[in-house]
Every structure is written in structure tokens, then in C-alpha cells.
Amino acid sequence: MRRLAAALGLLLTLAGAARGEDAPVIRHTLDNGLRVLVREEAGAAVVAVSLLVRGGSGLEDLATAGLTNFLHRAMVRGTTRRGAAELAIAAEQLGGTLEASGEVDVAEIRGTALARHWAALLDLVAEVALAPALRAEEIERERRLLLAQMQTRLDTPFPFAFDTLLGHLFGGHPYGLPRLGLREVVARAGREALLAHYRALYRGDRLVLAISGGVPATAAVHAVEQRFGRLPDGGSPPADAEAAAAATPSGQRHLVERPAQQAHVLMGWLGPGLGEPDVAAVQVLAAVLGGGTSGRLFTELRDAQGLAYSLGVVTPPRRGPGMIVAYLATAPEAADAAEAALH
């Protein structure tokens, strides 16, 4: 969690430096462990609020895969005070947005608004975070949407290939699980399961709240204390699935044959996680190899050899083991030559 807070602070500071400003990040920790980061931008017309909780697909296991994302999408569908439509209207009246989702290492409730409405935006984020209704009918609506999205990933060649690669690259580590989760987990999870997951996640020591924009920093910190100060710290932290599993790549070539107009070739390697010394070097390497039309893969495999329709290299940031994935899409008859060239 310290890495997460440090990364947020660095991003906020760099954003100001890029504009030639000297706006420090104010850091404060509540008694319950919640970390607050505020960057006051004098004259900014907007404000952004991001509440991050340590939780996501990378911290789940076969019994919980997908619960964090499912929970947060259901949370933003209504609170004990307002339904989904009322929340959306309230955000629009502030000149902004309100969303929530679960990612790999964190889940997030995020919103934007005109700067003069910063306190009201913070109220909305706090309402979603602290008073989710999790009504049965909204849970069922979100379940149907999630199951449909899972099916779409299975039916779409590149997402299917990427998810398959992750499973073989990370082996028993939770990073190998699909980000949207497992179909059987989402299909059976009821309100009680989501509530239990919510109680495990929403403790002060698992949260970071970042505010940036036209907001008075001191007043913002005080406002966060008023709204989140009573959130429990949870005592002993729950065990996360990532702590009990190691990434074990299969080291094998895997071929999946399906009817498609294009062949997708992906190669993956484990890489450094956030905070490790080599992470910046790997990001530079990825930019050199797959950085758009000037990347070496593009100039060689697409321009010179004509072996790819599209290609690139991705290095998604991860707290735990990172990864480097090179990919290309090509004509089915050129798949073997493209694979050899990519290798």
C-alpha cells in the first residue's frame, strides 16, 4: 500500500511539473490508516477525486475471482440514499462524472466536477464508498452485463488470446486469472457474498484517497477526516491471494485454433513489478520495440517484411510480478513466419 500511495503522489507532482507549477502534494494519514493525498492547483476549473482500495483480480483466488469488480460496479448502482439514476444526475449537476470498477491491484471509486463543487463531489464518493445499497435487482442487472462481457471476451480473438497467455504466463498466481473474473464465481455470487467482500476491503488501512485540482488543500483534508474518519481500520489485515502464490510460467508454446479472419501471435515474459529497480528500463525497452510507427517491431515486421496488420509491446504496471507482452495480428497463412520473426 505504501507503493501505491507513493506512486499516486509522484503522478500528481509530475502533472504539476509538466505545467511549470510548484504545487506540492499534501499527505495526511487518518487515525484509521486511510492515506490522503491532495494537490491544490490554484485557478484550476475542475477537481478530480479518486478513492483507491487495495483489492482486485490480482488479490483474488479461484473462489473469489471477479468479486471486486462485480462489487464496485454494483456499488455505483445505488446507495442507501439514492438509486443509480439519482447518483448519475447528482454527478451531472456538479458538471462531472461518477464511476467505479475493480482493476488488477486496486479497485477505484472516481469522480470529477467543477472545482467549486469539490465538497459535493467528495460527498458523492463517500456516499458510494460508505453506504452502498447493493439492491438485489441492481446486482442482477450488473451480473447480466458482466456475464455478457465475459462471453464477448471469449468470442473476440485478441482478448481471448491475451487472457489465455496470462493464464500460462503467471501459472498459479492470481495475475493469471481473467480481470473480469471467473464465470462461475460471478454467476453464483449473491448479495451476502458481495457484502462480505465489501467489509473485508473497506477498512481505513486499505484505502488511499487522492484529490487534485481547484481545491483548498487544508479544507479538503479536514473534509476527508469528517467523512471517512469513522471507517474502521479492520485490525489484522486479511490474507491476500497474491501472498500465497508464485508466478510459474509454463515455458511452452500454446496453439489455439479457432475460425477467424486474423491470426494473433502473442509472446510474454515475466518482468519487474512496480518499485523494482529495472521497471523503468523495461518500460523504455517496450517503447523502443513497440512505440507506434517508430518502434522497431513496426518498422521491421510491418514495413520491411509486411508480416503484421497491427502489433505492439505492452508492460502493464503491477505491484507484484510484471510482464512484457509482444503481440501482432497477421493473415492466417503468414502466422508461422510472423511468429518466427517476432521470436
Disulfide bonds with the S-S distance in Angstrom:
none
